[in-house]
């Protein structure tokens, strides 16, 4: 989703609140409570001050082991470092995870995507998001969790005669089951984007990175309709 993990946001708020407490005059009520907490921390691990020190140690905030030495700049620098490290972790995950092969085709920057604000219908937005991140019911994903694990090359689509792995690109470009909807989708999409469905990788990069609200809407609708038809075939 391109949002910073909530844990980092919470840590920042805790550190800033501690900065606020230490900035108060000694006769302020909250400062007196802070002093009491500091005394309690020498004997009780459940006090605010003890947990604050524990947080600094957990985060390896080496520059300031004493909360009194925290500053606005040091907190911002630390949060920036945490954010950078998380983005590096995210990028490594994208590059090494076989689950994210499709996602890796078009997702290169850690940022919130335009479609989150441009897709008004909740159901289609949900299907679109799951499709992008391979959190769906296609065989390439579901057979990953079967025991013993079915090798990727054997996760063949059971709804057509293409003998291809049932993955995202198969649904978009190949499966006979969705041929009529695909033709309509490509025709409508071509009125907004200059794309060639024969160049699959380039098509995916353009379509799933576009900020054109109509292109996003048609793609979301196409994906939702495909999954509805697939579900009905499984139930019949």
Secondary structure, DSSP 4 states (H G I P E B T S, - for coil): --PPPHHHHHHHHHHHHHHHHHHS-TTSHHHHHHHHHHHHTTT-TTSHHHHHHHHHHHTT-TT-SSGGG--HHHHHHHHHHHHHHHHHHHHHHHHH-GGGHHHHHH--S-S--THHHH---HHHHHHHHHHHTT-SSSHHHHTTSSSSPPPGGG-B-SSSSS--B-SHHIIIII-GGGHHHHHHHHHHHTTT----TTSHHHHHHHHTT---HHHHHHHHHHHHHHHHHHHHHHH-
